[in-house]
């Protein structure tokens, strides 16, 4: 563990704190029953998530101006409507489906783990989600954040440096006193390069039973755990 004392823990959210894939599948299966559909919602969830990075890259590279994630998700959804035969959903139903990202279920260890960490540290999301999405998700899932930070606050999407640096600056902390917590090695690599401490939380089922990426840490991060509750135990001994 780094000798510099940690003051704040910043969390990736999608996949690290909440289970986006199974939540989308669950809500989609409700739509199958209510609308007499036969959609493969696991494939739908994977396709929707697969459009996430390309959509943000248009903002990162300046192809389009700053656009919040809700809008990017909604645009991707329109493509999937045709691909998966969901043309029968009206505008209100499409909007409601898009807002599934506001009501994602937490992993079983997330709420208790965050609560334990909050007793010792500032805990905050450092997510590409927009503020309203993260606030609504926190209310829905019971995530006890101290403050909502991330891409919309910074005006930059991860892994752009300003997404990380703005979070530390807003809490008046040097990066060395901040720890980035993520289930994604590339997120930790970006933060580490800016001087943040890092913690890898394994989520081997984020992308389903056939996940092939981020099954284990790929570098010597400051901490590695199999859940946020386990991370709380590791950091409690600092």
Secondary structure, DSSP 8 states (H G I E B T S, - for coil): --SS---EEEE--BTTTB-HHHHHHHHHHHHHHHHT----HHHHHHHHHHTHHHHHHHHHTTSS----HHHHHHHHHHHHHHHTT-TTS-HHHHHHHHGGGGS--B-TTHHHHHHHHHTTSEEEEEESS-HHHHHHHHHHHT---SEEEEHHHHTS-TTSHHHHHHHHHHTT--GGGEEEEES-HHHHHHHHTTT-EEEEE--TTTT-TT--SSSS-SS--SEEESSHHHHHHHHTT-
